[in-house]
């Protein structure tokens, strides 16, 4: 007898969003997590739902739009199950632009300086990942989904009857498995570190909008336990699994943010409240791995979302659940094929 219909490896926002969607469709789900659920990138992110970021690869457009269209429903369902609301923090982003393709918008908020860059106003949501993470956990715990923490996957065997997942705590048998381990996935995925800090919002200069350039972003917290904070990020570093921070990097981020919001340079008005680093799941072409593994119809991969895990979670959950039900994906997954790097390597060889 199988322990579950689907075993999901990885309990970050991607893995648990998939688990909740599968549960909604009637599947028995077990989630395996090598450490603590939602402890890593899921809480380290800035929380921008950056579907309109010009830095995003064009191949992400359809999946991004699918996720944004599902986001309100996603948050409503989380609150219905777990009882924890997750409000949107902001609805306006000031996006730096290059070249002359766009006209600069007028009427920027008080206290903002465009400096030498040109900006466009975008309607775009942000949320607080440290509100979202406990809300998702509460939702999962309100369902029959089994969440097994401190449970590391050692091997996965496949047969005509299903998959056998050997872990440090024993064996899990499932009809199919979804790998969603983020930065801890196998190659070509690898961790890419991002350092961030939070400062106190300056009195008398309310910052209720996101500022984003290719180098930095500034994201305020307006609701919940971190209301009154401004998050500034983030570095991009190949540093293995290190999550240490250093004063020089954080100072540089703050200085760049102050070019557009000068008050953030005032350490008395805006003291540092927190600092941390997260690990983004990076792939060489900046695109996720999504689809069946190695021609199998029992092993699915959903990882490598890099800087957009928060944005892409609801869309990824739908796409994965559809594939497991034998349906065609509503978005084109060809650019996300897990085998694409093997194919490129074979051409070189």
ZAMARGU-4260 file (C-alpha; in steps of 0.2 Angstrom, whole numbers, plus 5000, padded with zeros to 4 digits):
<rodrens>
0) 5000/5000/5000 | 5006/5017/4996 | 5009/5030/5009 | 5003/5044/4998 | 4998/5049/4981
5) 5012/5062/4979 | 5028/5065/4989 | 5035/5083/4988 | 5053/5085/4992 | 5056/5103/4999
10) 5045/5113/5010 | 5048/5130/5004 | 5035/5141/4996 | 5035/5132/4980 | 5034/5114/4988
15) 5020/5119/5000 | 5010/5128/4987 | 5011/5113/4976 | 5005/5102/4991 | 4991/5113/4995
20) 4985/5113/4977 | 4986/5094/4976 | 4977/5093/4992 | 4963/5104/4985 | 4961/5092/4971
25) 4959/5077/4982 | 4977/5070/4983 | 4985/5062/4998 | 5002/5072/5000 | 5017/5070/5010
30) 5031/5084/5010 | 5049/5080/5015 | 5060/5094/5022 | 5078/5092/5025 | 5078/5106/5039
35) 5063/5117/5044 | 5049/5121/5033 | 5049/5139/5025 | 5065/5143/5034 | 5077/5148/5020
40) 5073/5158/5004 | 5054/5158/5007 | 5057/5170/5022 | 5073/5179/5016 | 5064/5186/5000
45) 5059/5205/4998 | 5042/5200/4993 | 5040/5209/4977 | 5027/5201/4965 | 5038/5207/4951
50) 5029/5201/4936 | 5033/5217/4926 | 5051/5218/4930 | 5061/5221/4914 | 5075/5211/4920
55) 5064/5195/4920 | 5067/5183/4905 | 5053/5185/4892 | 5050/5166/4894 | 5043/5169/4912
60) 5029/5181/4905 | 5015/5168/4903 | 5019/5159/4920 | 5021/5176/4929 | 5004/5182/4922
65) 4996/5165/4927 | 5002/5167/4945 | 4997/5185/4947 | 4979/5181/4941 | 4978/5167/4954
70) 4987/5177/4968 | 4971/5184/4977 | 4963/5167/4977 | 4979/5159/4983 | 4979/5171/4998
75) 4961/5169/5002 | 4962/5150/5002 | 4977/5151/5014 | 4967/5162/5026 | 4952/5150/5025
80) 4962/5135/5029 | 4974/5142/5042 | 4965/5158/5048 | 4980/5170/5045 | 4977/5184/5033
85) 4991/5190/5022 | 4988/5208/5015 | 4997/5215/5001 | 5010/5228/5007 | 5011/5240/4992
90) 5003/5242/4975 | 5015/5254/4966 | 5033/5251/4960 | 5045/5264/4953 | 5055/5254/4940
95) 5071/5261/4933 | 5072/5261/4914 | 5086/5262/4902 | 5086/5270/4885 | 5072/5281/4877
100) 5059/5268/4874 | 5048/5274/4888 | 5042/5291/4894 | 5047/5296/4911 | 5031/5296/4922
105) 5027/5312/4932 | 5021/5315/4950 | 5033/5304/4959 | 5030/5302/4978 | 5037/5315/4990
110) 5054/5311/4996 | 5059/5302/4980 | 5073/5308/4969 | 5076/5300/4952 | 5094/5305/4951
115) 5102/5301/4934 | 5090/5287/4930 | 5073/5287/4922 | 5058/5278/4931 | 5041/5272/4926
120) 5027/5269/4938 | 5020/5251/4938 | 5005/5244/4946 | 5013/5229/4955 | 5010/5221/4972
125) 5022/5216/4986 | 5019/5206/5002 | 5029/5202/5017 | 5036/5184/5016 | 5038/5183/5035
130) 5019/5185/5035 | 5016/5173/5021 | 5027/5159/5028 | 5018/5156/5044 | 5001/5158/5035
135) 5005/5144/5023 | 5012/5133/5037 | 4996/5136/5047 | 4986/5131/5031 | 4996/5115/5028
140) 4994/5110/5046 | 4975/5112/5045 | 4974/5099/5031 | 4979/5080/5031 | 4995/5084/5022
145) 5010/5076/5031 | 5024/5088/5033 | 5040/5078/5039 | 5054/5090/5044 | 5072/5085/5047
150) 5069/5072/5034 | 5083/5071/5021 | 5080/5062/5005 | 5094/5049/5002 | 5088/5039/4986
155) 5073/5038/4975 | 5069/5022/4967 | 5056/5020/4953 | 5046/5005/4948 | 5029/5001/4939
160) 5021/5002/4956 | 5027/5019/4960 | 5042/5027/4969 | 5051/5022/4985 | 5060/5037/4994
165) 5073/5032/5006 | 5076/5045/5019 | 5086/5046/5035 | 5070/5043/5045 | 5064/5028/5034
170) 5055/5024/5018 | 5041/5034/5010 | 5031/5025/4996 | 5021/5036/4983 | 5013/5035/4967
175) 5023/5050/4961 | 5036/5062/4967 | 5039/5081/4964 | 5056/5088/4968 | 5055/5106/4974
180) 5071/5108/4985 | 5076/5126/4979 | 5094/5130/4981 | 5097/5112/4988 | 5092/5104/4971
185) 5104/5094/4961 | 5115/5103/4947 | 5112/5113/4937 | 5104/5122/4951 | 5115/5131/4963
190) 5113/5143/4977 | 5116/5162/4974 | 5117/5172/4990 | 5108/5189/4993 | 5112/5200/5008
195) 5098/5212/5014 | 5094/5224/5028 | 5079/5232/5036 | 5079/5250/5042 | 5066/5260/5052
200) 5054/5270/5041 | 5058/5288/5043 | 5046/5298/5053 | 5036/5311/5042 | 5042/5303/5026
205) 5030/5288/5023 | 5037/5276/5010 | 5022/5267/5003 | 5030/5261/4986 | 5043/5250/4980
210) 5059/5257/4971 | 5068/5245/4960 | 5084/5247/4949 | 5095/5233/4942 | 5106/5235/4957
215) 5095/5238/4972 | 5077/5238/4978 | 5068/5246/4992 | 5052/5238/4999 | 5042/5245/5013
220) 5032/5235/5026 | 5016/5244/5029 | 5005/5230/5038 | 5008/5217/5051 | 5022/5214/5064
225) 5035/5223/5053 | 5025/5238/5049 | 5037/5253/5049 | 5052/5244/5042 | 5060/5247/5025
230) 5069/5232/5017 | 5084/5236/5006 | 5092/5222/4995 | 5101/5213/4988 | 5118/5207/4984
235) 5121/5193/4971 | 5135/5182/4976 | 5141/5165/4972 | 5146/5160/4989 | 5140/5142/4991
240) 5128/5139/5005 | 5135/5153/5016 | 5122/5165/5023 | 5134/5177/5032 | 5132/5195/5030
245) 5146/5209/5030 | 5145/5227/5034 | 5153/5233/5018 | 5140/5225/5007 | 5126/5231/5018
250) 5133/5249/5018 | 5134/5249/4999 | 5116/5243/4997 | 5111/5257/5009 | 5121/5270/5000
255) 5113/5265/4983 | 5095/5266/4990 | 5099/5283/4997 | 5102/5290/4980 | 5084/5288/4977
260) 5077/5290/4994 | 5090/5302/5002 | 5082/5300/5020 | 5088/5282/5021 | 5106/5288/5023
265) 5102/5296/5040 | 5107/5282/5052 | 5098/5291/5066 | 5082/5293/5058 | 5083/5276/5050
270) 5093/5264/5061 | 5096/5246/5055 | 5083/5234/5063 | 5089/5218/5055 | 5101/5210/5042
275) 5101/5193/5034 | 5105/5183/5018 | 5095/5171/5008 | 5100/5158/4995 | 5091/5159/4978
280) 5090/5143/4967 | 5099/5149/4952 | 5101/5141/4935 | 5113/5146/4921 | 5099/5153/4910
285) 5089/5161/4924 | 5074/5150/4921 | 5066/5137/4932 | 5066/5118/4929 | 5048/5112/4927
290) 5042/5096/4920 | 5045/5077/4920 | 5062/5071/4924 | 5072/5060/4911 | 5056/5055/4902
295) 5048/5048/4918 | 5030/5049/4922 | 5033/5047/4940 | 5046/5060/4944 | 5042/5079/4941
300) 5054/5093/4944 | 5049/5111/4950 | 5064/5121/4956 | 5076/5134/4950 | 5064/5149/4952
305) 5079/5160/4956 | 5072/5178/4962 | 5054/5174/4958 | 5049/5160/4969 | 5036/5171/4979
310) 5029/5177/4962 | 5028/5161/4953 | 5021/5149/4967 | 5003/5149/4963 | 5006/5147/4944
315) 5019/5133/4947 | 5007/5124/4959 | 4993/5124/4945 | 5005/5119/4932 | 5012/5104/4942
320) 4995/5098/4948 | 4989/5099/4930 | 5003/5088/4924 | 5001/5075/4938 | 4983/5074/4933
325) 4988/5071/4915 | 4982/5088/4908 | 4992/5099/4896 | 5000/5114/4904 | 4991/5130/4902
330) 5008/5139/4899 | 5022/5133/4887 | 5035/5124/4897 | 5047/5120/4883 | 5059/5134/4889
335) 5059/5126/4907 | 5063/5108/4902 | 5073/5099/4915 | 5083/5090/4901 | 5088/5106/4892
340) 5106/5107/4900 | 5109/5089/4896 | 5104/5093/4878 | 5116/5108/4877 | 5130/5098/4884
345) 5128/5084/4872 | 5129/5097/4857 | 5146/5103/4864 | 5152/5085/4867
</rodrens>
